[in-house]
Amino acid sequence: MRLFAPVITVLAILLLAILYAGTQADDQAREQDPSIDKLASKLERVLPKDPDASRSLVQLHKDFRIELVASEPLIHDPAAIDFDENGRIFVAQLPEYNAYAAENFKGQGSVHMLTDSDGDGRYDTRTVFADKLNYPTAIACWDGGVFIGAAPDLLYAKDTDGDGVADIRTVVMTGFGKDHAGEAHLNSMRWGFDNRFHLSTSLSGGDITVIGEKDRGPRSVRNRGIILDPRNPARFELTSGAGQHGMSMDNWGHKFVCSNSVPAQMLMYDDRYVARNPHLKAPAVAVDIAPQGKFTKLYRISPPEPWRALRTNLRRTGRFKGSDEGGTPFGFFTGATGVTIYRGNAWPKEFHGNLLVGDIANNLIYRATLSQDGLQLVATRADKEVEFLSSQDIWFRPVQMANAPDGTLYVLDFCRELIEGAAFLPPEFLKYIDVTSGNDRGRIYRIAPKDFKYPGPPRLGDASSAELVALLEHPNGWHRDTASRLLYQRQDSSVSEALRTLAGSSSLAEGRVGALYSLQGIGTLDEAILLASLADPAPIVRAQALRLAESMVSISPSLVVRMSSMTSDSDLRVRYQLAFSLGAARGRSRNAALAMLALQDGEDRWMRLAIASSLFEGAGEVFSQLGSDAGFRRVDHGREFLVSLAGQIGAANRADEIAVVIRTLQHLGDDEKTFGQQLVEALASSQKGESRQRILASAGGKAGEILAQLLSEARTVAVDPGQDVEKRAEAIHSLQLAPLAEIQPLLERMLTLQQPGLVQSATLQTLAAYPDNEVARLIIDHWREMSPALRATAAETLLSRPAWITILLDAVEDNSIGRGDLDPLRIQLLKQNPDKQIAERVGVLFRSESLGRREDVIRQYRGVLEIEGDAGRGKEFFKKVCSACHRLEGVGTVVGADLKAIRNRGMDAVLLNVLDPNREVKPRFLTYSLVTDDGRSLTGMIQTENANSLTLRRPDGTTLDVQRAEIEMLQSSGLSFMPEGLEKQLDKQAMADLLAYLDSIR
């Protein structure tokens, strides 16, 4: 969530430091205009309303009503809730939000247990179940206690003596990352029908260790999710993860997340599947499913906050730099949080399965309907020109929602005067605003149909195991989930026969699924019931039966035969799951099934991914079957899949599979020349060093002819100035298949000043593939001819191999390369080099480049905001020093924060972050260093990652995909991707010009 402030998009993503930067910023503002301080001192406060008064200001869909379930003084700051089997609510309370620098707030989080003593639907008693918690943001009931997510720990707390207070409190695992801004912590611990808790680690990640587990070291959960077996936490698994605050699952088990300005994303696959095939290159797992994405229009009805209105007025009158539109509610998502799929039974049927997401900055809840579009879902606005729920009370902050025991939806109102991170406010305002105002308040509401009658609290804790089995087919998702959890807790095998009966006869498909997983949970699932379920009339049952069959195919030939016959299943979603599940089997029949799926469904990119994930073994046989099908070779998706599979085969480096690809090449028609070249290139380029040369040497006959022709054409296109520049660059990349000695003269020509920048950049990237020291010397010889942007790429190339770093430093020492030619960030990283001799040498060579204390630099530049800047000159400075990582007005690369709305933040905030980017680094903008298995050293920001690979955004603006199987070492530098020392490239006037340009962007 942030937690829960609108996204911080500033030049260095570090605005939060402003609040605690000291009094210098305040003094500076008063020097600019003393009246600002006076006006700020008269800021009108919006007073809180009592729960009923606030509720009266809610506008809700005409078919519903809103009821108060609980409020202060029973609770405050509700960040997450869960219900136990008897309907008691456990509330994770977070008073620390927006107080991250206040020592007296640390450890003030707690969990309150609420009880409805008279059964009227309103909770009236509370017990402080656990206190002195550090930033609790997730909670889940289990076995009479609760798991509590309070980074860096995941705790388990339990009351064993019946007094309502936890007397057991243990750390289950530790190492979760903490976002000092309070925006991105572990959250949304959800029970799945697979007898596991699913937990989102948000943006902060971490390196997780299970307490008491000595045999396995920390495991990174950066950009991943966790699947936890509560009976044995050491058996946790990593899975697909994304989003910031909020994760929900539908009845199929699909996961949905949201993030700041992105209201709804769907996780398209469980990356446990792609992890089993380390040579597979998988796309990003999260896809936007709201058609307008971050630009989805919102219909806010609350007034602007007084501080925002004052800031706008000051900007409008020129006394404050920044956008004069800043006081108008944006009308789009800036604080999306708590995405939830409604799975209850109290709402009318047309609302079942709806997606809801809160926007805490706009005081509303947005609703969308979900529809199928191939394998993806589309979230379409459900309420025309109005929100499902909106409030005129700016204190209404819907941070989370929960499907409740009574079949309705509960909404958690964080109830704060200020939900934005304090850094969004001008520093001179902060002394007159209590940034934690409201941390003694909080509400939980029920959203119910107008004719709803509260059924009373449940008593599932008293139910027999047989009664729990019957509840697996309850129409309310909460009952099904809770019954499933209790059956897994009890491990009562006496209900096996009842579960088998339910699995085959329940009138509710979800009930049949629940029975299957409960059988698995107590260890009595067998082949017979799975074979029957694979033929179930409901697609959801067949899909889940496929997942369950994965653990049994190694001992059940019958299951393999049945699964292999399901390629003609009528539902694409079932065939998608089949493509993943077949990866657990072996043999010719499953290979033939995978080939058949590719033939009939290969047009869908997700289906191609699923098939490829199952081909760590059997890739050669599938390639042979598909490659011999002329029709498949002649459609775009067929060629794309075969080329991808050839690359996977090359990376696996199995001689028999490589031979299959080479044999296929012999049978290609004359009109398939380009396709043949693509196959050869994919097969060989995935290899390194001697392995690549062996493959190329073995490419005799037609394969050899194709290779020779490919290299000949590449040489011709590379040097032809009449060709499209992108085609020339592509041809230069293809030349990596030739020995360096054969192409070195050509590559030297391509590095000359007369060549286009894209051609020169491609040349450097091609040279980087060769380990010869001659490459480093060649680059240094052409250094003087290179533009600043190209020198950045050249520097990355020279710094990618240990031997070349020494050659680079020699060049700096003899002035072939100027000390100022190297990025300050790169110098800082070199000073951290694990080779002490290199680190010491860099310290000596760049002693004069010491960046000094940031406070001194900030003090020197404090008058820049009073200098009149020229936006035109500032645009040129932006192109020169910022465009490698930021994009504005069609110029630059999208790496760092989105700057289009940066003027809304205020130029004083921007200046501070330009000068001191390492003051408060957001986790996703950290710089990482990695070493590959062939000795390359790479540095950059991790842009995307999954179980198999990561995409590294390098300081020169280029990206590089690296397979995890190739990584020997990966570690964070702790430094922002935006380097310190920008002032060395911009004097005060130039800095004023740059700020003027940023302030001019509409």
N, C-alpha and C positions, 0 to 999 in steps of 0.2 A: 504494500500500500504505500507507502511513503513514510511513515504511517501517518497521517492519511493525506498528506498535502499534495497539491497539484505538482506535476512533474517539474523538477528543477532543471531547466534547460538554459544554461549560461555557458559562456565561452569555455570555462573549465569545469563546469558541473559542480561548483563548490560554494554556492552562495551561503550555505548555512554558517560559514565561519564569520559572517558579518556581525551577527548578534554578539559575538564574544571577541571581536577584534580589538576591544579596548575603547577608550574614550576618544581616540584620535579622530575616528570617522565622525563622531558627533561634533567635535570641536570644528572640524573642517566644514561640516554642513552649516554650522552657525556663522562661520566666517563668510560663507557665500551669501547667506541671507538670514540675519538674526530673526526675522519674522517667522521663519519656518518653525523654529522651536516654539515660538509663542502660539502659532496656530495649532501645532501638534498638542500643546498642553491643553487645548480646548476641545480635543477630539471627543465627540459624543460617544458614550458607551451604549451599546445595545444590551439592555438588561435581560436576564434569563426569565423565561416564563415557567410557571408550574406545569406539570405534565398535562393536565386537562386543558389549560389555556393553549399550550403548544399544539396539542392534538386538534384543537378546534381550528387551527390555521392550516391543516392538511387538506389538500384537494386530492381525492381518490377516485379511481374508476367507479362509475355509477352503480355497479353491481356489488360493491364491497363496502365494509365499514372497518374502522381502525379502533382497536381497544387497547387499553393499557394493561400490560401483564405484570410489570414490575418497574420500580423507579427508586430514586433516592428517597430516604436514606438507606434502603435495603442494599442498593448497588450504586456504583459509580464507574465511569470510564469502561463500559463493557466492550472488550475487543474481540471476544470469542465466547461461545457457549456450547454446551452439550447437555443432553438429557440422559439421565440414567433410566433403568428399566421401570422405575416407579414414577417417572415424570418429574423428578426433582431436577432443577436446573443448576448446573455448575457454570459460574461466570468467571472468566479470566478478566481481571481488571487492570487497567494500564494507566495509572495517574502520571507515569513518567513521560508520556508523550509531550513533546515540545519543551521538555525540561532536561534535555540531555547534558547540559553543562552545569546543572545544579546538583551539588553533592548531596544535599539533604533529600533529594528525590530517589536516589539509588536504593534499590531493594524495597521499594514501596508498593510493588505490585502484589496482587493477592488473588485468591480464588474464593468466592462466596458460594455457598450452597443455599439455594432458595427452595422453599416448600410451600405448597398451596394447602394449608391445614384444613380449610373448610370446603374444598372442592368446588369453589365458585369460579375458577379460571384465572384468579388474580393471586399472585404469590404474596404471602403476608409474613413469612418468617424467614430468617436467614441465620446462617452460621458461618463464621470465618473459617473455612475449611483449611486453608493454607495461606500464610502471609510471608512477608519479607522475601518476595520473589523479585527477581531482576528481569523486568520487561517481559511479562507473560503475554504471548500472542496466539497460542494454540492450546486446545484442550480436547480431551476425548475420554469418555467413561470406559472403564474396563475392570471387571472382576471386583466390584465393590469400591474401586478407587478411580483415580484419573491420571492419565498422562498429561503433562503440562510442558508445552514448548516455551522455554524461557532462555533464549540464547545467552551463553553458548551451550546450554544444557537442554536435554530432554529428560524430564523428571517423571517419577511415578510416586504418587502420594495416595495413602489409603488410611481410612479410619477403621481400626480393628476392635475398638472397645465401645462403639455405639454412641459416642458423645458428639458426633458431627464434626470433629476436628481430626485432621490427619495426624496419626502418631507414627506412621511409616512414611519416610520421605527419602527416596534414593535417586541418584543420578543414573539413568539408564545408558545414555551415551552423551558425549560432549564433543565440542569442536565446531559447533555451528557458528557461522560468521555473524558479526554484529555490524549493523549499519549505524554509525554514530549519529546520523541524522534521525534515526528512528523510523526510517522509511521501509526497510526491506529485511524482515526477519521471517524465520520459519512460521508457517501458518496453515490453516485449513487442514486439520487432521480428520480424515473422513474414513468411516468404515465401509469397506467394499464387500460385495457378495462373495469375494474370493477368500474370505476369512483373514483379511489383512487390513491394517490401517495404511492409508495413503496420505503422505505428508508433503506439502510444498515447502521447499527450502528458500523460495523467493530469490532475490538477486544477490544476497550476501554469501551464499554457498557455505564453504567451510571444509575442514578436513576432519572427518568424524572418526571417533574411537568409541567402541563399545566398552563400557566399564567392566573390568574383570576378564576381558579377552586379551590374552597375551600373544597369541600366535599370529595375529594379523595387525599390521600397522594402520595408521590413519588412511581413510579413503576420502578422496575429494568428492564433494557433492555439488560443486560449482555447476550451476545451470542444470541440475538434475533434480529429480524427485526421489522420495524414499518410500518403499513398501516394507512395512514392519509386521513381523509375526509377533503378536503380543505375548504368546506363550514362550517365545525364544527370541528376544530382540537381537541376539548375535546373528540371527539368520536374516537380517535386513538385506534388501536388494535395492539397487539403484534402478531408476526408471526415467522415462521422459519427464522433463520439468521445464517450466517456463512461467511467466507471469510474475506479478508483484505481490498483491494481497487478494486472495480469493481463489479457490479451486472447487469445482463441483463436478459430480458425476451423474450421468443419466442412467436409465434402467439397463442400457446396453453396456455400461461401464466406460463410455466415452468421457474424456476429461475436458473441462473447459476452464480457461483462466482469463484474467484481465490484467491490465497494467496501465496505470495513469491515464493516458489519453487513448488507450486501446480497450474498448469496452468488452470485446468477446473474441477469444481465440480458441481453436480446437486443437488438441494434441493428436496428430494423425497416426501415430504408432507408438508402441511400447518399445523403447530403444534397448530393452533386454534382447529383443529379437535381432536387431542389427549388431549388437555386441558380439554375437556368436560368430559373426563373419567379419574378422578384422580388416579384410581387404575391400569391403563394401564402402562406397562413398554415398552417404545418406544426406538428404536435404534437411533443412531446418524443420523441426517437428511441429512447431506452432504455426498455424495459419489463421489469418484474420477471417472471420466468418460474417462480420457485420459489413454489408456492402459498402457503406461510406466510411468505415473504419473510424479513425480519429476525428473525421469531419462529420460524424453523425450529429445531426442538429438536435439540440435539446431545448425544451420549453420551460425555462426557469420562471418561477413566479415570485421568488424572494427578492427583496431590494438589495442594492449594493451595500457593502459594509461601509461605515463612515470613514474608516482609514483609507479605503480604496477610493472613495469619492474625493477626499482631501488630496490624496496623491495625484489624482487626475487633474484637479484644479490647479495644483502647483505646477504640473507639467504644462497645462494649457496656458498658463501665464508666464511660462519660461523660467520659473524659479527652480524647476526640477527637471533634469534631463530625462527623457523617456517618452513613451507613447502617451498622448493625451486621450486615448480611448481606454486606458487601463481601468477606469472605474465602471465600465459597462460589463455586465456579466457576459462571459465569452459566448455562451450559447452552444458550446460543444464540450466534450468530455475533457476535464483536466484532473479529475480525482476519482476515476473509476475504481470500484472496490467491491469485494464480496459477491462476485458472480455466483448465481445459484440457479439450479434447475428445479422447478417446482415438481415434487414427486408425491404430493399429498392426495387426499381423496375428498376433502371438504369443498374445494373450489369446483365450479362447473367444469364439465369435461373438456370444453374448448381451451381451458387454461392449463390442462395437464401437459407437462413437458415444456412449458414456457421457460425462457431464459430471462432472468432478472438481474440487474446490476445497479448498484447505487452509485451516485456521484456526490461525494461528501462536500465538494466545493459549491455545487449548485443546488443542494438540499432536495434531492429527488431520487426516485427509483425508476429506471427505464425498463421496459418490457419488450421482448422480441419473441416471435414464433420461430420454430426451427423446421426447416424443410430439407429434404435430401437433394443433393446435386452431385450425382455420382457417389463417390465415397466421402465427400465433404458435406457438411451441413451449412446451411445459410441462415443467419439470424436476421429476420426482417422485422422492422418496427411494427409493433402490434397496435399502438394507440396513435391515432391520426391527430397531429398538431397539438398534442397534449401528452403529458407523461402519465404513466400508470398511477404514480403517487408523486406529489410535489408539495412543498410546504412554503409558506410565507415567512416562517421562522428561520432566521439564519443560524440559529443554534441547532437545528435539526441536522444530524450528521449520520446517515445510514451506512455504517461501516461493514456490517455483515447481515446475512439472513440465514434462517434455519428452517428446514422442514420439521414440523412439530408433531408430538404425539396425537394431538387432536385433529390432525389432517390439514391444518392451516399453515400459514407462513409467519414466522416471527422475525421482527426487524430489530436490530440493535442500533440504538441511537446513542452515539458517543457524546453528544450534547456538549459542544464546546463553542465558546465565542469566536475563537480563532482556530481554524483547522489547518490553514496554510502553515508551512514551515516558517518560523520566525524570520528567516532570511528574506522572505518575500516582502517584508515591510521595510521601508526606509529606516535606516538606523536611528534617525532623530525621532521617529515615532515610538520606538520600543520602550522608552522610559515611561511612556504614558499608557501603555497597553500591558495588561497582564496576560502573557502568552499561554499561561496554564489555566486561565479563567474557565471554570466549569469542571475542573477535575474532582469536584465533589458531587457531580451530577451524572446521571445516566438513566436511560429508559429502555425498556423492551416492550415492543408493541406486537399485537396480533392483527394480521390482515385476514379478515374472514368475510364470507358472503353475508349479505344483509339478513338472510334468514337462518344464519348459523346458530345452532344450539350447542353449547359446550358440553361434551360428553363426560367430563370429569377426568381426573388423572388416571393414567393406566396403572396396572398392578402386575406387570409381567414378571417381576421378581418372585411372585408367589405362584406363577404358572408352572405346571408340570412340564416335563420335557415333551410329552405327547401333545400338550396344548401349544407348546412353542412350535412344534412341527406344523400344526394347523395354521398358525399365524404366518407361516412363510408364504401363504397365498392371500394374505390380507391386502385389501386395495390401497392401504396407506403405506407408502414406502418406509416411513419410520418404523412401523410395526415389523415389516419384513426384515429390515436391517437389524433391529434390536433382537428379534427372535434368532436370527442367524448368529449374532454375536454371543448370545447366551448359550446356544447349543454348542458353539465352539469352546466356550468357557467350561461347560459342564463335562464335555467328552463322554456323554451318556450313549453307549453303543446299543442300549436296549431299544432305541427308536429307529434302528436301521431299517427294519421292515416297513415301518410307517413312512419313512423317507423314500424308500424305493417305490412304494405305492403312490406317494405324492408326485414323485418324479415322472411317473407315467400317466397319471390321471388328473392332475390339477387342472381346473378350468382356466387358470391364469398362467400364462407362459412364464412370467417372472417367478411364480411359485414353483414351477418345475425346475427352473434354473437354480433357485435357492435350495431346493432339495438335493440337487446334484452336488452343489458345493458343500452342503452340510454333510453329505455322505463322505466326500473327500476329507472334510475337516475331522471326522471321527475315524477315518481310516477304513471305511467299509465300501467305498466306491469300487465297482467291479466292471469287467469287460462287457457283461451282458447288458447292464443298464446303459452303458455308454453307446453300445451298438444301437440300442433302441432309440436313444436320444439323438443320435446322428441322423435319424430318419424322422424326427419330430416335425409336425406341420408348421411350427413357428420358427422363423429364421433365427430369432434371438436364442432359442434353445439349441439349435444346430451349431450356431457360432460358439456358444459357450461350451458345448460338448466337445468341440474340436480343441479348445484350449485345455480342457481337462484330459483329453486323450493323449496329450503330448507326453505326460509322465508315464504312460503305459505302453506306448508303441514299441518300445524295445523288447517287450516280452509278449506282445500280442500281434502276431501276423494278421489276425482277422481285422484288427483295427486299421492296420496299414492298408489292407485291401479295400476296406470300406471307405476310408478317407480318400484313397486314390481314385475312387469311383465318383467322387463328389464334384468333379470339375464342371458338371452340367447343372449344378444347383441353381435354382431359379433366382436366388438373391445374390446380388453383387457383394454385399457385406459378408455373406457367408463364404463366398469364394475368396474374398480378401483374407479372412481369417484362415481359410484353408491353405492359402499360399504361405502364410507364416507358420502354421502348425505342421505342415509337411517337413519343415526343417528339422523336426525332432525324429523323423523316420529316416530310413536308409533303403536303398535298393532301386531296382529298375522301375518298378511300378510307380514309386513316388517321383522319380525323375521324369517319367513319361507324363505324370499328372502335372508337374510344374511346367513342362514344355507345352502341354495343352492349354494351361491357364495363360501362358504368354501368347499363344496363338489367338485365343479368343478374347482376352481382356487386356492385352499388352498396350493398348492405346492409352490406358489410364496410368499415369506416372506412379501413383501410389501402389498399383498392382505390380508394376515392374520392380519397385523397391521391395515389396514383400517376397516376390519370387527370388530376387537376387539374395535376400537375407538368408534364404534356405539353401544356398548353393556354396557354402564353404566346402562341401563335398558334393560331387556329382556335376560340377560345372561343365566338365568336358563332355559328358554324355548329353546334357541338355543343349550345349552349344552345337553339338553335332546334329541333333534332331532339328533344331531351329535353323541352323545354317544350311541345311540341305533343302529347306523349304523355300523355293524361289519366290513365292508370293510374300512370305514374311520378310525376305531380304529386300523387297522392293517397296515396302511401306516405311515411312519415316520412323515410326516408333519401333519397327522391327530392326532396322539398321542401328538405331540408337541403343537398343537393348543389347544387340550382339557386340557392338563396339564396347559398351560398358562391361559386358561379360568378358570380353577379350582382355580388357585392362585388369579385371579381377583375376583372371587366369594367369596373366603375366606376373602379377604381384605375388600370387601363391607359389609360383615357380615350380610347378610339378611338370616333369618332362612329358608324361603321357597326355596331359591336358593341353600343353603347348603344342604338341604334335597334332592334336585335333584341329586347332586353329589353323596351323600351317597347311594341313591337308585340305581344309575347307577353302583356303585361298587358291589351291590348284584348280578348283572347279568353278570359280567365278567366271561369269561371262565378260566379254569385252566391254560391255556397257556398264560394268560394275567396277571400273578402275578406281574411282574416287572412294567407293566403299572399301575396296581392298586396301587402299592406302591408309584409310582410317583404322582398319583392323591391325595392320602392321604397326602403325604408330602407337595405338593403344597397348598392344602386346609388349612392345619393346620399351616404351617410355615409362612403364610402371616398374621396370627393372633398373638396377644400378650397377655401375662398374662392370666387373667381369661377367656377371650374369647377363647383362644387356648384350655384351659382345657375343656371348655364346648363343643367345637367341638369334641375333642378327646373322651370325656365321652359319647357323643351321637353316636359315631361310633360303634354301636352294630352290631350283626350279622356278615356278611361277612366282612363289613368294619372294625369291631373290630378285626377280625382274621387277616386281611391284615396289620393293624397297629401293632399288636403283632408280627407278622412274620417279618415285616420290622425292628422293634427294635431289635428283636432277631438276625437277620442276621447282622444288623449293629454292634451289640456288638461283634459278632464272627469275622467279617472282621476287625474291628478296632484294635483288639489285635493280629491279626495273622501276624507275621513277614514274612511269606511266601507270603503274598499278595502284589500286586503292591502298592507302597506308595500312589499314587494318589487315588486308590480305598479305602485305609484305611482312608485317609483324608476325602473323600466323606462320608464314613460311619460315621465318627465322627460328621460331620455336621448334619447327619440325627438324631443323638441322641438328638438333641434339642427338639424333640417331646416328650421326657420322662421327668418326674419330676427330679429336680436336685438330690434329695436324692437317686434316683435309679441308677444314673450313676456317682455320684461323685467319688466313689472309682476307677472306671475304668478310669475316666479322670485324676485322680491323677497319675495313673500308666503311662498315656500317656504323662505326663509332665517331666518324668525322663530323665536324660542325655542320656540314652541308646537309646531313641527313635529318629527316623529321624526328621530333622528340620521341614519338611512339616507336619508331624503328630503332632508335638508339636504346630506349628502355628495354625492348624485346631482346636486343643484342646482349645487354648486360645480364638479363635473366637467363639467356641461353648459356652464356659464359659461366654463370654461377653453377651450372650442372657439372662442370669439369673440376676435379680437385687439383689440377696442375698449378704450381706456383707461377707458371708463365702467365696465367690468366690475371693474377694480381698485378704483375708488372705491366701487362698490356693496358689495363684500366688506368693505372697511375700515369702511364705515358700520355694518355689522352685526357687527363684530368683538367688541364687548363682550358680545353676546348668545350667543356661541358657547362650547361646552364646550371643555376642553383638547384632546380628541381631534379635534374639528371644526376647531379653530384650526390643528392640524397640517396638515390637508387644505387649509385656506384659505391657509396659508403656502406650501405646495407650488404652489398655483394662482398666487399672486402672484409667486412666484419663477420661474415658467415662461416669462416674457417679459421681455426686457431693460427695456422701458419701464415695466413694472409694478414692477420691482425699485426703480427710483427713487421711484415713488409709495409703495411700502412703506417705504422709508427715510425719506421725508418724514413718514409717519405715525408712525414710531418717534421721529423728532426732535420732533414736536409732541405726543408722548405719547398719540396715539390708539391706538397699539399699544405695549404695555410691552416693554422690553428682555428681560425674563425670559420673554416669551411665545414667543420663537423658540428652537428646539432648538439646543443648543451645537454639534452637528455642522453644522447649517446655517450658523451663524456662522463656523465654521472654513472651510467651503467658500466662503462669500461673500468671505472674506479672500483666497482663491485665485482670485477672479474674473478672467478675462482682461482685463476693462475696468479699467484701473488706477485710474480715478477712483472706481469703485464700491468696489474693494478698499480704497483709502485711506479712503474715507468710512466704510466698515464698521469699519475699524480704529479710527477716532476715536470713532464712536458706541458701540462695544462695548469700549472700552478697559478699562472697569471689569469687563468680563466675562472678562478674561484668565484662562485656566484654570491658569496657573502650572505649576511643575514637578510632574510626577506623583509623584516621590519624596517631595516635601513633603506631598502629599495622603495618600499611603500612610502616612507617618509619623504624621500627625494622626489617622488612623483605626485605628492599629494595636491600640488597646485594645478595639475593637468586639466582638471575639470573646469578651471576658470579660463583656460586658453581657448580662443575661438578656433574651431577645427574646420577643415575643408573636406567635405564628404567625398568630393571627386578624387582628391589625393588619397583619402582614406581607403577608397575602393581599390586603388592600386596597391596600397600596403597590404590590404586583405589578400589580394591575389598572390602577393609575394610571400607573406609569412603565415597566413592562416588557411589558405585554400587546400593545402595538403590534407587537412582533417575536417574542414567545415565547408559547406556549400551555401552560397547565397546568390540569388539572381542568375542562376545557371552557371555559376563559376565555382569550381572546387569539387571536393570529394566528401561524401557523407560518411564520416567516421565518428566524430565527436558529437556534441549536442546540436540539436536543431536551433539555429540562431534566428529564425524568421521572426520570432516574437521576443527577442532579447531586449528590445527597448522597453518592454513592459517591466523589466526588472530594475531599471534605473542604472545609469552609467557609473555611479559610484560603486555599485556592487560589481559591475562588469570589470572595472579597473582593478579592484582588489583581487579578483580571480585571475585576471591576466597576469598580474605581478606575482601572485602566490598560489599557483595551481595545486601545490601539494599540501595546502592547509587542511583540506578535508576531502579526501579522494573517494568518490563513489566506487563501489566494488567493480562495476562493469567497465570503468575507465582506467583500471590499473594496467601497468605495463608488465608483461611477462617475458621471461627468457626461456628458451627451450633448446635442447641439443638433440639432434637426430642421430639415428644409428649409423649414419655414414659420416658423422663428425661435423656436420654443419651447425652453426650457432645462429639462432634466429631470435629476433626481438620484436615485440609488438603488443597490441591489445587484442584480446580474444573477442572476436566479433560474434561468432556463433560456435556452438559445439554440441556434439551428441556423444553417444557411447563409443563411436568409432573414430571420430575425427574432430578437428577444430579448424576454424578459419582465423588466421592471424592477420590482423591489419597492421602493416609495418609503418615505421615512421616516414617512409617516402611516399605513403599513400597507396601502395600496392597491397594486394592480398595474396595469401598463400594458404592453400588447403594442406593440412598435415594429418596423415593417418596416425592414430594413437600407437599402432604397432611399430611405427618408426621413431617414436619419441623415447629417448633414453632418460631425459631429465626435463622437468618443467617446474618453474618456480616464479613467484611474483617478486618484483623488485620493490614493491611497496610504493612506487612512484607513479604519479599521474602520467597518462599518455601524453598530456600536454606538458611540454618541458618548461622548467624554470628558465629565466634568463631572456625572455622575449624583449626585455628593455634594451638588451645589447644590440637588437636590430632596429629598435624604434626609439628615437630620442623623444623628448617631451612633446614637441610640436607634432611629430609623426604619430605619437600615441593619441594626441588630441584629434588628429585627422581620422585615425581609425575609429575612435569612439563616435565621432561625428557621422561617419558612414554607417556604423551599426545603429545609431540613433535615427537614421533617415529611413531605415527599412520599414515598409508598411506591411 
